[in-house]
Amino acid sequence: MTTRLLKNPPKIRRVNPPEIRRVNPPKMFQLDRTLRDYTALKARVHEVLILGRERIEQEFMRMRYDTGLLINEHVRLNEAHAGYGTQAIEKLGKDMDFDVTELRRFAQFAAAFPIRGGRRELGFNLPWTHYRKLMIVKDDARRWELALEAEKKGWSFEEVEARVRYAVGKDGEEKEPSRLPFVCLGPFFTYKIIRPETIHSRSPELLLDLGFGQALETALFPKARFGAETIVTAGPVPWSLVRAEGAEEGSLYTYKAYVERVIDGDTLKVEFQLGFGSRKREIIRLNHIDCPELSTPEGQAAKRFVESELSKCESITVKSVKTRKEKWGRYLGDVFYTPARDIKIPAGSTRSIGSGYEKPGSARPVYLNQLLIDQGHAVALRS
């Protein structure tokens, strides 16, 4: 088969691609020779980067506030249905695939700064952490006053935190903060004679209970002749025991301890002096109270507060709740400390802090568990 070549092949019509319109990007700013100078570079970067980021954060703040306004208005229009607000927020979080806790905070944010009574609209010039801290203040006028002053003076979070703590204390003058149960502290190195927990020995050796699962055999104290359940204390000579006259069961398990680390507002890692050369490291959860999670600004503030307070003393006193551990296996304890420059209790004074520990002429110990509640860093747990 031969191929015939055409002398005049048909012309193929070329179709030009559609014209592409070139769009010049908007001119945000002009580049010029002044950028040769570093001072000019710094000023321009501040304008574009820092101020631009602040404008973005401001819009995020407005988004939070407006979302809270919408939620609150919806709940108000359905207030005839009991418990509707909680149900609506949970359903909204599920439908929008958004954190329910954050939605609740947005609603609290809008409720804490309502636009009424001639007040001007928020400038949204503070970080979210500042507004969350300010929402703790119950008094509307004081809350607004603090917010406006914080915007005007550019307060740091630490400054806002301190002002809110003072304001909460003022609010609490009308209603006293929760009072924790009385704590009876005993003298250090006071113990109870116990029987070992065994069912295989006919005449089990008695033990000296040091606490925290630690015990010594009474054979180490040759002259000790005490029966089970006797409360004893360290004697005047090494490795001796004497009966603790007047000591009560409720005053046992009081220890001198040294703080190794503050884990969070209500959790400490400490080293205990158990006596007779024995020491024990344990993580102690403060009894009766609960501080905010460490992942929150409030939790970080509680931790900083405890670190600051305990830095003022060499050691602390811990009354351990021997038989109780919380769900994570940590011992519960009541913590007392004496600041290095604390005021002495005058002789004849009858003032009490509810510890059973202070004596006339001695420095007054501070009950850390209660102090965290009084300063707004913790809430009391129901027994």
C-alpha positions in Angstrom: 0.0 0.0 0.0 1.5 3.3 -1.0 1.1 6.5 0.8 0.1 9.5 -1.3 1.6 12.8 -0.4 -0.7 15.7 -0.8 0.8 18.7 -2.5 -1.5 21.1 -0.7 -2.6 19.6 2.6 -5.5 21.3 4.3 -4.6 24.0 6.8 -5.3 23.1 10.4 -7.0 25.9 12.3 -5.3 26.7 15.5 -7.4 27.6 18.4 -5.8 30.0 20.7 -6.2 29.3 24.4 -8.5 31.6 26.3 -6.8 34.8 27.3 -5.5 34.7 30.8 -6.1 37.9 32.7 -3.2 38.9 34.8 -4.3 40.3 38.1 -1.8 42.3 40.0 -1.8 41.6 43.8 -3.0 44.4 46.0 -0.2 46.7 47.1 -0.1 46.4 50.9 2.9 48.7 51.1 5.6 50.0 48.9 9.2 48.7 49.1 11.7 51.5 48.9 15.3 52.3 49.6 14.5 53.2 53.2 14.5 49.5 54.1 18.3 49.6 53.8 18.2 51.0 57.3 17.5 48.4 60.1 15.4 50.8 62.2 13.1 51.3 59.2 12.9 47.5 58.8 12.0 47.0 62.5 9.3 49.6 62.3 7.7 48.1 59.1 7.9 44.5 60.5 6.2 45.7 63.7 3.4 47.3 61.7 2.9 44.2 59.5 3.6 41.3 61.9 2.9 42.4 65.4 0.0 44.8 64.7 -1.4 42.4 62.1 -1.4 39.6 64.6 -3.1 41.8 67.2 -5.9 42.6 64.7 -6.4 38.9 64.0 -6.6 38.2 67.7 -9.0 41.0 68.2 -11.3 39.5 65.5 -11.0 36.1 67.3 -12.1 37.8 70.5 -15.1 39.4 68.7 -16.0 36.0 67.3 -16.0 34.5 70.8 -18.1 37.3 72.2 -20.6 37.3 69.3 -21.0 33.5 69.5 -21.8 33.9 73.2 -24.4 36.6 72.5 -26.1 34.3 70.0 -26.2 31.4 72.4 -27.4 33.5 75.3 -30.2 35.1 73.3 -31.3 31.7 72.0 -31.4 30.3 75.6 -33.3 33.4 76.8 -36.0 32.9 74.1 -36.4 29.3 75.3 -36.1 30.0 79.0 -39.5 28.3 79.6 -37.8 24.9 79.1 -35.9 23.9 82.2 -32.3 22.9 81.6 -32.6 23.9 77.9 -29.4 26.0 77.9 -27.2 23.0 78.7 -28.9 20.8 76.2 -28.7 23.4 73.5 -25.0 24.0 74.0 -24.2 20.3 74.0 -26.2 19.8 70.8 -24.6 22.8 69.2 -21.1 21.5 70.0 -21.9 18.1 68.5 -23.5 19.6 65.3 -20.7 22.1 64.8 -17.9 19.7 65.9 -16.7 22.3 68.4 -15.6 22.0 72.0 -18.6 22.3 74.3 -16.5 23.7 77.1 -15.4 26.5 74.9 -18.9 27.3 73.8 -19.9 27.6 77.5 -17.0 30.0 78.1 -18.1 32.1 75.1 -21.6 32.3 76.6 -20.1 33.3 80.0 -17.9 35.9 78.3 -20.9 37.6 76.7 -22.9 37.4 79.9 -20.0 38.8 82.0 -19.7 41.9 79.7 -23.3 42.8 78.6 -23.8 45.9 76.5 -26.4 47.8 78.6 -26.7 50.6 81.0 -24.9 53.1 78.8 -21.6 51.0 78.8 -19.6 51.2 75.7 -18.8 48.1 73.7 -15.7 46.1 74.6 -12.6 47.1 72.6 -11.5 43.4 72.6 -8.0 44.6 73.1 -7.0 42.1 75.8 -5.9 38.4 75.3 -8.5 35.7 75.9 -6.6 34.6 79.1 -7.2 38.1 80.6 -11.0 38.0 79.9 -11.3 34.5 81.3 -9.6 35.7 84.6 -11.8 38.9 84.7 -15.0 36.8 84.4 -14.3 35.5 88.0 -15.2 38.9 89.5 -18.8 38.8 90.5 -19.5 42.5 90.9 -20.5 43.9 87.4 -19.2 47.4 88.0 -15.9 46.2 89.3 -15.4 43.7 86.5 -16.0 46.4 83.8 -13.7 48.9 85.7 -10.9 46.3 85.7 -11.4 45.4 82.1 -11.3 49.0 80.9 -8.2 49.8 83.1 -6.4 46.7 81.8 -7.1 47.8 78.2 -5.9 51.3 78.9 -2.7 50.4 80.8 -1.8 47.2 79.0 -1.7 45.0 82.1 0.1 41.7 82.0 -1.7 38.5 82.9 0.1 38.6 86.3 -1.2 42.1 87.0 -4.7 41.1 86.0 -4.4 38.0 88.2 -3.4 40.0 91.2 -6.2 42.6 90.7 -8.8 39.9 90.3 -7.5 38.1 93.4 -7.9 41.3 95.4 -11.4 42.0 93.9 -12.5 38.4 94.7 -11.3 39.0 98.3 -13.4 42.1 98.4 -16.4 40.3 97.1 -15.9 37.6 99.7 -16.2 40.1 102.5 -19.9 39.8 102.3 -19.8 36.0 102.2 -16.9 34.2 103.9 -15.1 31.6 101.8 -15.6 27.9 102.6 -13.9 26.8 105.8 -12.2 23.5 105.8 -12.5 21.0 108.7 -10.4 21.5 111.8 -7.0 19.8 111.6 -5.3 18.5 114.7 -1.5 18.5 114.3 0.6 16.4 116.7 4.2 16.4 117.5 6.8 15.0 115.1 8.1 11.4 115.6 5.0 10.1 117.3 3.9 6.6 116.3 1.6 3.7 117.1 2.5 0.1 117.8 0.6 -2.2 115.4 0.4 -5.9 114.5 1.5 -6.9 111.1 -1.2 -7.8 108.6 -0.7 -11.5 108.4 -2.7 -14.7 109.0 0.1 -17.2 109.0 2.0 -16.4 112.1 0.7 -17.5 115.5 2.7 -14.9 117.4 3.3 -12.0 115.0 6.0 -9.5 115.9 4.7 -6.1 116.8 5.8 -3.2 114.5 6.3 0.5 114.9 4.1 2.2 112.2 6.0 5.1 110.6 3.3 5.7 108.0 3.3 5.5 104.2 3.5 1.7 104.4 6.8 1.9 106.3 7.3 0.1 109.6 10.1 -1.0 111.9 10.3 -4.2 114.0 10.0 -3.4 117.7 13.0 -5.8 118.2 15.2 -2.8 117.2 14.1 -1.2 120.5 15.2 -3.7 123.2 13.8 -1.8 126.1 10.5 -1.1 124.5 7.7 -3.1 126.2 4.5 -1.8 124.7 1.3 -3.6 123.6 -0.5 -3.1 120.2 -2.3 0.2 119.7 0.0 2.0 122.2 1.0 5.5 121.0 4.7 6.2 121.6 7.3 8.8 120.7 11.1 8.8 120.2 12.9 8.6 123.5 15.7 10.8 124.9 18.5 8.3 123.9 19.0 6.9 120.4 16.7 4.1 119.3 14.5 4.3 122.3 10.7 4.7 122.7 8.6 6.1 125.5 4.9 6.3 125.9 3.4 9.5 124.4 1.4 10.9 127.3 -1.7 12.7 126.3 -1.3 12.0 122.6 -4.5 11.2 120.7 -5.1 9.0 117.7 -6.2 11.9 115.6 -2.9 13.7 116.0 -0.8 10.9 114.5 1.0 11.0 111.1 2.2 14.6 111.5 5.5 14.9 109.7 8.3 17.4 109.0 8.9 17.4 105.2 10.9 19.1 102.5 9.3 20.2 99.2 11.1 18.8 96.2 8.7 20.1 93.5 5.4 21.8 93.1 3.6 19.7 90.5 0.5 21.8 90.4 -1.6 24.0 92.7 -2.8 21.1 94.8 -0.1 18.5 94.3 3.4 18.4 95.9 6.4 16.0 95.7 7.9 16.0 99.1 10.5 14.1 101.2 9.3 13.1 104.7 11.4 12.6 107.8 9.9 9.5 109.3 12.4 9.3 112.1 15.1 6.8 113.1 17.1 7.7 110.0 14.2 6.8 107.7 13.0 9.1 104.9 10.3 8.6 102.3 9.5 10.4 99.1 5.8 10.7 98.2 3.5 12.8 96.0 0.9 14.5 98.3 -2.5 15.7 97.1 -3.8 18.5 99.2 -6.8 17.3 101.2 -10.4 18.8 100.8 -9.6 21.1 97.8 -9.3 21.2 94.0 -7.3 23.6 91.9 -7.9 24.3 88.2 -6.1 22.0 85.7 -2.5 22.9 85.0 -3.3 23.3 81.3 -5.4 26.4 82.1 -4.1 29.9 83.0 -5.9 29.6 86.3 -4.0 26.4 87.0 -0.7 28.0 86.2 -1.5 30.9 88.5 -2.3 28.5 91.4 1.0 26.7 90.9 3.0 30.0 90.8 1.2 31.0 94.0 2.2 27.8 95.9 5.8 28.0 94.6 6.0 31.6 95.8 4.5 30.8 99.3 6.6 27.7 99.9 9.8 29.4 98.8 9.6 31.4 102.0 10.2 28.5 104.3 12.8 25.7 104.7 10.4 22.9 105.6 6.7 22.3 105.9 4.4 20.3 108.2 2.2 17.7 106.6 -0.7 15.9 108.4 -1.2 12.8 106.2 -4.5 11.1 105.9 -2.9 7.7 106.4 -5.7 5.4 105.4 -7.0 7.4 102.4 -5.6 7.7 98.9 -7.4 9.4 96.1 -8.2 7.7 92.8 -4.6 8.1 91.4 -3.0 6.4 94.3 -1.6 9.5 96.0 -1.8 10.2 99.7 -4.0 13.0 100.9 -2.5 15.6 103.3 -3.0 18.9 105.0 0.0 21.2 104.6 1.2 23.9 107.0 4.2 26.2 106.7 5.7 29.1 108.6 7.1 32.0 106.5 10.6 33.0 107.7 9.5 36.5 108.7 6.1 35.7 110.0 4.7 37.6 113.1 4.9 35.8 116.4 1.7 35.0 118.3 1.6 37.1 121.5 1.4 35.3 124.8 -2.2 35.0 125.9 -3.6 35.1 122.4 -6.5 32.9 121.7 -6.8 33.4 118.0 -6.9 30.2 116.0 -6.5 29.2 112.4 -8.2 25.9 112.9 -5.1 23.8 113.0 -4.6 23.0 116.7 -0.9 23.6 116.1 0.0 27.2 117.0 1.3 28.0 120.5 1.7 31.4 122.2 5.2 32.8 121.5 5.7 30.7 118.4 5.3 31.7 114.7 1.9 31.2 113.3 1.7 28.4 110.8 -0.3 29.0 107.6 -2.7 26.4 106.5 -2.0 26.1 102.7 -5.1 24.2 101.8 -7.3 27.0 103.3 -5.2 29.8 101.9 -5.6 28.5 98.3 -9.4 28.8 98.8 -9.2 32.2 100.5 -7.1 33.6 97.6 -9.5 32.2 94.9 -7.0 29.6 93.6 -9.0 26.5 94.7 -12.5 25.3 95.6 -13.5 23.2 98.5 -14.5 19.6 97.8 -17.5 18.0 99.4 -16.7 15.2 101.8 
